[in-house]
Structure formats: structure tokens, C-alpha cells
Amino acid sequence: MVEPTGNEIENETIIEEREELMVSRFANGKPCLRAAHFLKPTLSSIHEPIPDLFPLSPSSLHYIFCPEQWPLKVSFTGWSNPKKAWVFWIDILRPVYQPIWEKAGIFEAIMSSTYSTKRYYNLVIGLAEKWNPGTNTFIFPWGETTISLEDVLILGGYSVVGFPVTFSGDSQELREAQEKLVTEHKNIRGDTWRKIFLTEWMDYFIGSGRDIEHEAFLSWWLTRFVFQDSVGFICKRVFPIACLLARGQVVALGPAVLASIYRDLTLLKETIADSTKYRSTEFDDCVSKVTLCSPMKLVQLWAWERFPALQPNPNVIQEFDPRSARWNSVKFVKVENVRMVLDSAGDTFGWRPYAKIVNNRQCLEFYEKEEWVSIDRNLIKELVSFALCLRPSELVGLGPGCIQQYLPHRVAMQFGIDQDVPSHVARSNKSPEIAWNNYLRPINGGKLYIPSRFFRSDVTVRYLEWWKMVSMLVQQDVIKGIVRRKRSSRKRPRQIPWVKAKKGENEASIPPGFHPKLIAVKPEPFIDELEPEAFEVSKQKGNVITRPVGHDNCFLVKAQGHSSSMADTGGSVKMEFSMTPAQTAIDIKDQSEETARVRREAIESEFECSMYSKDNISKNGESSSTFEVNMIASTLEVRVARLERIVSDLMQHRSLEEIQAKKTAKENLAIVNLYI
């Protein structure tokens, strides 16, 4: 690709305003012609080719979402929780060096390193399944999102402006400080050529009062929490960065951290795809392994901020606490099928969580009102950072070849900007110097548009049509990957993954829900291990009967569970809509208005199966049987989560009734005892 010329960069604008037919993405409203704002660049025509999606192959996903049972082993060396000695070291140095940390823009990042985040393995794997290395975005059935510079800035506390991480400094003072660190490194190491453990480094410097203790402290922090590339050893590559930060110089840690996260998400996605090769009997002892060195905990925090169904109960934070303090030591919400939750979260996804006021803590000041801000040398640091978050660029990480492309114009709704069809952006990654110049090129355009925190962005009608094509490609390839594969001899779970969440963790509402209308499907070999009792809940307990009446030999069909025999033999699947409102009645006494509403929704909901014409089927090159299987799988996948929410509401109501009944019984007993 041809790199942009100097004139193109000089005339570059970040946001353009024009009148377009806009429509709400999830409300199914009517198009409205209005003035809208878009992140550049956008496609000039819907007929331009759709960008490649990764991977479009029939073997990209495991057919059952049980990552613990996959032939996959992931080491999260960059996922670091604090030790008591580290917190103690911070307490020693904070009274003296906090002003310097604030000046260098790392105070919140250092304080965030004192918080602990319990890893939810299934959530990280579920997100990695959706990762598209071609665009560095998550591709969900309902839209495209990503972890952005704004997320790294707010959740991690890492600056997005300042010197590059590859800058070693040019002053005599900086060189002398670096030489002192190297000398002390040799003193600890002794005459042997070995690496220095982080524990050795800390024991040597903590509370020592040496003139470079502060630089040693920052070197330890950078190695352990920001740029870990080897397990448990101090990294000499961070010495120049530590010396800069110790003198109050701002270093752009944000783009470097985000580049490493993008790199590791790509590695994890490729390893997951690679692990699908070991499904057959002859590969049962094979395992795909990967080591991730980036701070992947930010990916989990990103998901907690945006997916309500997966969100734990956050902590109450004070005005000056870092944003990540909300999630310090919380118990995560454990669901049976994270993949299903992510795929059905479109209408509840939090596009702008940082524009909300949390615990009386104000959002970013410039989010308060909609305005155009003049771009000049007097532009405040916060607005410069916001502008960099909005502009496509190259991200330069620490280490050889760690250059990743950043494309925020594909996820404009995350910044309160309207979404149009995104255009291709040429790479500028021939060297770290070229990439960094691309990232920190001048901000032009005269003015910068700031959306109000109350504004709800929409998409163009053109984008909506374009996304339907993208979504169709994604669904077709995922379903093909599910139905065209051999069965493995590995043990499979006997429970229904989306019916019941495990207890013992921080229980919360189950994802946005589905109505309990079921499809009765003739049993196929792929469900021979599932028991009918798993679908039936006793009426005596006042719960919903999820087993189809009159079809004792029929089961729910799991979208990920189709066997290859259905596609290979051309066998058809019979769909019976035999359930009536009377058959699905819910026998629960003393229902509240809320429960009655849920009951009406469950009874009145009708199952609608979308069908394409034969012409469309032939265009896609699919047989009628395979296409029918695809339709069943995709329809079920879109509706199952609603059933979960109905059941969750009923269970929650029942729990409240039981609590109230126990309370009333205690009061009556107290009255009786009083009279006795």
C-alpha cells in the first residue's frame, strides 16, 4: 500500500460533519435525515469491497464452549496482582515522589498496580474468539468494538502523549542515571552471567535510601506491571524509561501497552484456532500453548465496564480513586456459556461507560456539553489525548516488531460519534521511527468536535446494510466450522451450558434474555449424551418447564453442537412448532405484577424462523440441508439468552417470595412467644 503523502497528512481532519440518513442500530426505528458527525476515513460507496475478516475458515472455533476442556494452555505472565512488599514500597516512596508521578502522568497507573483482579479465564478466551487481527477489533454478530486508547488511558492510567518508549534520552544526567542502574545490576548479579530476579532487585533497593532507589522502583514497576517479557526477572530495556519518568518527563506508555495487548490477542486467537486441529482421537494428547506478556487484565476490565450481564458488583470509589478501583478484588460473575452471552449482548452493550457519573465522581470535563473546540497550541492535554484516541495511527510497542495498527473509525460509537462504513487505512510501519511519526503527526483540521455525554450516536442506513453483509459472512463461516468437523473422544459436559449458572461466585442477572419458545428437533447423534432431565424442572418448585410437552424424545438443540453427518449426508432437520400457550403455561402461585409480565411474554412470544429464497441459497453455494441447519443454529443462538433472562427473573422473584415468607413466619412466631 502507498503511504500517505505530506500534503494528505497536512490537510487531514479527524471528524467531518454532513447530513445523512441516520437510524438507531438496535431500536428498529425509521431513518431520519440529520446533521451527523463521523470519524474519518469512511467509504465513498457501499459497493467497495468488504475488508477481510479473520479467520474465515471452517475450523476457527470449538463447537462447544468449554475452554477448560480444550487442548489449550495459556500462561498470563503479564497478569500481575500486587504483593504486600510492593504495596509497602509504594507507601514508603509516595509521600516524597507523588508530585513527580503526577507530573509524569503515572500516578494512577502506579496506584492501579496495588489492586487485585481475579482472572475470569472463560471471558478472556471468549473475547479472543471474536478477535479480528486484520482490523484489531472484536467482531460480534451485532457489531464491531475494540479496546481503545481511551480504555488504556482511563482503566490503566497510562498516558497517550509524551516521549516514545523507544527514546533513551539525550542529556548527561539521564545517561549517568542509566549507567548507575546498570552498575547496580552487575553488583547484584556478581561474577555470574545470569538474570536478576524481581525479588532480588526489590530486596536490594527497598528502603535502602540509595540515590537511584526511585529509578530502581520505577524499573521494577515497569517490568512487573507494564512491559513484562520474561517471567520474574528485571528487564534492563526499561531503564531509560524509568530514568525519564523519575525526572517528571511524560512517556507515552498507553500506545505501547495497547500495541502489546493487540499482539497478544492475535497470538491467543491464532492459538485457539490451532487447538481445533487436535479434536480427533489420534491427537488427544496434543496441546496448543501460548504465553501472553501484556497486561491482559485490562481486557477483562474493558469487558466488565461494557457488558452488564458479565459485570460484578463494583466497589464504591472516592473522587480521586483510579477508575480501576471499582473492580479491586471483586468476585466475577460466572456464566455457563460466555460465547452465548457475548453474542447476545448487542442491545445492552455499554458504548460509552466513561461518560457516566459513577459514585458522584464526575466524568471527563469536556464531555459535559457538545461543542467544537479550536485546535491550536493552547489545546489542553486532555483534549490532545482525546484527539489521539479518535485518529487512526500506528502503535509502537517496546520490543522488536511490536507495531500495531489502531483503527478507531471502525468503532466510532465508543466515542459518542456516529458510525459510517469505515474505509481502509494505509500502513506506516516500515520502522518504529516511521510508525511513531505517524502516531504523533500534527493534529490539523481547525476544530475538534466534542460530543455531549448525553448524546446517543446512530449509524447510517448505508452502514446498516453493509453490516448485514459482514454479519452474514461471519455467521456462515462460523456455522460451517461447527457442522463440518469430526467428533472428538474428549469428555463433554452433560449439563446444558446456558441453563444454570454455577454458584459460589458473585451471582448476577443472566444475560439479556430469550422467550421460552422451543424448537422440537429430531434427535441427531451429536446430542446423544444429553439427558432429557437436564431440560426439565419440577412444577412443584414453581419453575418453568422447559421440556417440550408431548415430545419426550426431543431435546433442545445447541447451536455449537451439530455433527458433520448432517452436512455430509444431506439429512434434513424437521422443525415442529407444536407448543401452544396452554402447554407452556407457568404454574406459579401469588405472582407479582413483574412475574405476570414475564409470564405473558413467555406465553405470547412466537418463534419466527427467517428463511431465504432458493436463489440466495444457490448464490452462497450451500445445499438446502446445510442451509437449513445454518438457519436453525443461528436462530437459536440469537434467542437462547432471552430464555435465560426469563428464567432468571422467575428465580429472583421466587427468592424474594421465600425471603418475605420467612420474615413473616419469624414475626408471627415472635408475636406468639410474646403472648405465651
VEXKOLGU-812583 format. One line per 2 residues: for each residue x, y, z of C-alpha. Coordinates in steps of 0.05 Angstrom, whole numbers. Layout:
residues N
X:Y:Z; ...
END
This chain:
residues 676
0:0:0; 22:71:-14
35:112:47; 0:179:55
38:239:28; 57:301:67
1:342:36; -51:289:55
-27:289:127; -25:365:129
-98:370:104; -122:312:148
-183:323:191; -206:276:245
-282:289:244; -328:310:187
-399:336:192; -451:323:139
-525:308:131; -541:234:126
-600:187:135; -588:160:205
-621:102:241; -615:72:311
-575:8:309; -618:-32:356
-685:4:363; -710:-12:292
-733:59:283; -746:98:220
-688:133:184; -681:206:200
-644:258:158; -600:300:205
-531:331:212; -484:276:235
-411:271:254; -364:216:231
-292:194:244; -252:194:181
-238:159:135; -305:129:111
-322:92:48; -347:133:-10
-390:76:-37; -424:15:-7
-401:-24:-68; -328:-20:-46
-302:-88:-23; -314:-111:49
-248:-116:89; -223:-187:101
-246:-219:165; -202:-267:205
-206:-324:204; -257:-343:150
-244:-417:155; -288:-477:176
-242:-495:234; -237:-430:272
-279:-447:333; -291:-505:380
-362:-530:374; -374:-530:449
-352:-470:491; -314:-505:548
-244:-474:546; -221:-514:606
-230:-578:566; -197:-554:503
-127:-576:484; -104:-506:502
-56:-479:555; -49:-404:564
3:-371:610; -15:-300:631
54:-276:654; 33:-203:645
-28:-211:691; 3:-187:756
-30:-178:823; 6:-139:878
47:-168:934; 50:-138:1004
122:-118:995; 104:-78:933
48:-41:967; 96:-27:1025
148:2:977; 96:48:947
76:72:1016; 150:89:1031
161:130:968; 93:161:956
100:219:1006; 163:242:971
151:225:898; 76:232:887
83:302:856; 134:274:806
88:215:790; 31:263:776
75:307:733; 98:246:692
25:222:686; 36:155:720
6:166:789; -60:130:773
-22:74:738; 22:62:798
-37:63:846; -75:15:800
-18:-34:809; -40:-42:882
-107:-71:860; -120:-145:850
-162:-173:793; -183:-246:794
-177:-273:724; -240:-300:690
-208:-348:641; -271:-363:601
-285:-289:590; -215:-275:562
-220:-336:516; -290:-317:494
-266:-247:474; -205:-275:439
-251:-319:397; -282:-255:370
-216:-220:355; -200:-200:284
-125:-188:274; -138:-156:206
-172:-96:239; -152:-104:312
-225:-105:332; -275:-154:363
-327:-179:312; -393:-196:345
-457:-215:309; -486:-148:330
-427:-102:316; -353:-85:318
-317:-60:381; -247:-57:409
-205:-38:468; -181:32:451
-131:84:474; -186:115:515
-194:49:554; -119:44:566
-118:117:589; -176:112:637
-173:40:662; -97:33:663
-77:105:677; -26:104:620
-12:169:583; -23:171:508
22:232:498; 96:242:512
162:212:491; 161:145:455
182:84:495; 240:75:447
270:143:468; 332:134:511
345:207:528; 399:254:505
422:290:568; 483:275:610
440:267:673; 398:213:640
458:175:615; 491:177:684
428:151:718; 423:94:668
496:76:679; 484:73:754
426:25:745; 469:-20:700
525:-18:752; 478:-38:809
450:-93:765; 521:-121:758
533:-115:833; 472:-157:848
489:-207:794; 561:-216:816
610:-251:772; 558:-297:741
522:-284:676; 451:-292:699
386:-254:702; 365:-217:765
301:-239:798; 250:-185:814
251:-206:887; 326:-196:889
320:-127:858; 267:-106:908
304:-134:969; 367:-97:947
334:-28:939; 272:-24:983
282:26:1038; 357:30:1023
358:105:1012; 405:98:952
407:157:905; 375:115:850
323:79:892; 268:117:856
294:96:787; 300:24:813
229:27:839; 202:51:772
243:-3:736; 211:-56:779
141:-28:765; 152:-24:690
179:-95:688; 126:-126:732
62:-89:710; 74:-55:643
126:-89:598; 140:-158:626
176:-201:574; 207:-254:619
177:-287:680; 204:-260:745
266:-223:720; 284:-149:718
285:-121:647; 343:-75:631
306:-47:570; 261:-6:616
319:31:649; 317:91:601
241:97:611; 249:94:686
301:149:686; 255:194:644
195:183:689; 237:194:752
250:265:727; 177:280:714
181:270:638; 118:244:605
126:179:566; 71:152:521
61:86:555; -12:80:531
1:64:457; 58:16:476
13:-22:524; -44:-24:474
3:-50:420; 25:-107:465
-48:-124:481; -66:-125:407
-6:-170:394; -25:-219:449
-99:-221:428; -76:-241:359
-29:-295:388; -86:-322:431
-135:-322:373; -86:-360:329
-71:-410:384; -145:-423:396
-154:-435:321; -93:-480:322
-120:-521:381; -181:-542:339
-135:-587:299; -129:-633:360
-202:-655:364; -196:-725:336
-175:-787:375; -104:-790:349
-88:-720:376; -119:-727:446
-51:-717:480; -32:-654:439
-40:-585:470; -31:-516:440
8:-469:486; 18:-394:486
49:-344:534; 19:-274:539
64:-219:569; 19:-159:561
-27:-132:618; -87:-173:594
-126:-155:657; -144:-91:620
-183:-133:570; -225:-163:627
-236:-94:658; -257:-69:590
-310:-124:586; -334:-111:657
-345:-38:641; -386:-53:578
-423:-120:586; -476:-114:642
-491:-189:642; -418:-203:660
-408:-145:707; -393:-159:780
-418:-115:836; -369:-56:832
-336:-23:892; -356:47:915
-298:92:896; -278:161:920
-269:223:878; -194:216:867
-190:140:862; -169:109:796
-226:81:754; -198:10:763
-211:15:838; -283:-4:821
-261:-75:806; -209:-86:861
-216:-157:889; -288:-165:865
-316:-235:852; -331:-244:778
-398:-266:751; -391:-337:726
-437:-359:670; -441:-427:635
-431:-402:564; -393:-337:556
-395:-342:480; -472:-341:482
-472:-281:528; -425:-241:484
-464:-259:421; -530:-235:450
-506:-171:484; -518:-121:428
-576:-82:457; -543:-77:526
-471:-63:507; -443:-1:541
-414:41:485; -393:100:530
-384:77:602; -336:134:618
-387:187:601; -429:166:661
-424:193:731; -402:137:779
-408:145:855; -416:220:847
-349:222:810; -354:269:752
-338:245:681; -285:279:638
-298:354:639; -302:363:564
-358:311:559; -408:357:593
-432:393:531; -429:387:456
-381:435:424; -328:448:370
-260:464:400; -207:503:363
-143:464:351; -82:507:368
-21:506:413; -64:523:473
-104:459:468; -104:427:537
-71:359:548; -138:323:559
-165:346:491; -100:327:456
-106:258:487; -179:254:464
-159:273:393; -106:219:391
-158:168:415; -201:187:354
-149:184:299; -124:122:261
-50:112:273; 7:63:286
21:40:357; 94:28:375
108:-22:430; 171:-40:468
208:-96:433; 226:-116:363
170:-114:312; 116:-94:361
78:-45:316; 2:-50:312
-50:-11:273; -102:29:311
-169:40:276; -219:78:320
-261:99:260; -288:28:258
-317:36:329; -337:109:329
-398:96:374; -349:82:431
-332:156:430; -402:184:421
-392:194:346; -439:170:291
-417:109:252; -409:104:176
-378:49:134; -303:50:152
-251:57:98; -183:25:91
-123:59:124; -54:51:94
1:24:139; 62:65:161
101:11:197; 166:2:159
205:22:222; 190:44:294
211:115:275; 163:119:216
107:88:258; 119:137:315
119:197:268; 52:172:242
24:167:313; 47:236:335
34:274:269; 5:344:278
-69:349:295; -99:390:239
-169:407:216; -181:474:251
-232:447:301; -246:385:341
-317:361:354; -333:340:426
-399:302:435; -442:311:497
-443:254:546; -519:251:536
-515:241:461; -533:173:433
-499:160:367; -531:125:308
-508:92:244; -521:110:172
-571:69:132; -512:52:87
-473:24:146; -532:-18:169
-537:-51:100; -461:-60:98
-460:-92:167; -514:-142:146
-467:-167:92; -409:-171:142
-452:-207:194; -476:-256:142
-405:-274:123; -386:-283:197
-446:-327:213; -438:-370:151
-365:-385:165; -375:-398:239
-433:-446:226; -393:-482:172
-337:-490:222; -386:-520:271
-420:-571:225; -360:-595:185
-318:-629:236; -306:-698:265
-326:-716:336; -272:-720:388
-266:-774:440; -255:-720:493
-304:-719:550; -361:-669:541
-403:-636:594; -470:-667:608
-504:-603:631; -537:-552:586
-486:-494:587; -535:-437:586
-590:-462:633; -558:-452:701
-501:-410:727; -455:-442:778
-460:-417:849; -402:-397:893
-383:-336:854; -415:-268:851
-483:-286:822; -516:-235:778
-571:-229:727; -563:-276:668
-553:-242:600; -607:-205:561
-659:-257:554; -698:-302:507
-771:-322:509; -782:-396:527
-807:-420:459; -773:-483:439
-758:-518:374; -772:-593:376
-719:-626:332; -710:-699:317
-650:-724:357; -584:-729:320
-520:-765:341; -488:-702:367
-536:-698:426; -536:-770:447
-500:-754:512; -551:-703:536
-604:-725:585; -677:-702:578
-678:-690:653; -629:-633:643
-684:-593:609; -740:-606:659
-752:-570:724; -805:-596:772
-871:-559:773; -874:-569:848
-817:-520:856; -855:-467:817
-806:-462:759; -813:-460:684
-820:-527:649; -771:-523:592
-784:-593:565; -830:-595:504
-897:-626:522; -914:-687:481
-843:-696:454; -808:-740:505
-753:-758:457; -738:-687:434
-684:-642:461; -661:-570:455
-611:-561:400; -546:-528:418
-521:-484:362; -449:-506:372
-466:-580:373; -484:-602:302
-446:-662:277; -414:-668:209
-463:-722:189; -518:-671:178
-477:-633:127; -444:-692:95
-505:-737:85; -553:-681:67
-600:-703:122; -657:-655:136
-679:-628:203; -752:-627:219
-779:-566:256; -844:-574:294
-880:-515:324; -926:-558:366
-925:-519:431; -987:-480:449
-996:-425:501; -1033:-475:545
-975:-524:541; -925:-471:561
-966:-444:619; -927:-428:682
-959:-452:746; -935:-404:799
-979:-381:856; -984:-310:882
-946:-279:825; -927:-206:828
-940:-158:771; -868:-166:748
-875:-242:746; -941:-237:710
-908:-193:657; -852:-243:648
-904:-299:643; -944:-262:590
-881:-250:549; -863:-323:554
-932:-346:531; -945:-294:478
-877:-296:445; -878:-330:378
-819:-364:346; -803:-335:277
-754:-372:234; -723:-329:179
-717:-365:112; -681:-344:49
-702:-358:-22; -671:-414:-63
-637:-362:-105; -599:-336:-45
-582:-406:-23; -553:-423:-91
-513:-358:-92; -479:-377:-27
-463:-446:-55; -498:-484:1
-543:-545:-4; -613:-538:23
-599:-584:82; -536:-547:103
-572:-481:96; -630:-505:139
-581:-528:193; -548:-459:190
-615:-425:199; -632:-467:260
-565:-456:292; -562:-381:281
-635:-371:303; -626:-410:366
-561:-373:382; -597:-307:377
-656:-327:422; -629:-372:477
-604:-316:521; -675:-287:526
-698:-353:555; -643:-347:606
-667:-279:628; -739:-303:635
-716:-360:680; -670:-313:719
-727:-264:732; -772:-320:756
-719:-349:802; -703:-280:830
-777:-267:844; -784:-335:878
-724:-320:922; -755:-254:943
-821:-290:959; -784:-342:1002
-747:-287:1040; -813:-250:1052
-847:-314:1075; -791:-329:1125
-793:-258:1151; -869:-263:1162
-862:-330:1197; -810:-301:1245
-855:-242:1260; -914:-288:1274
-871:-332:1319; -848:-271:1357
-920:-250:1369; -938:-320:1393
-879:-320:1441; -899:-252:1466
-968:-277:1486; -940:-341:1516
END
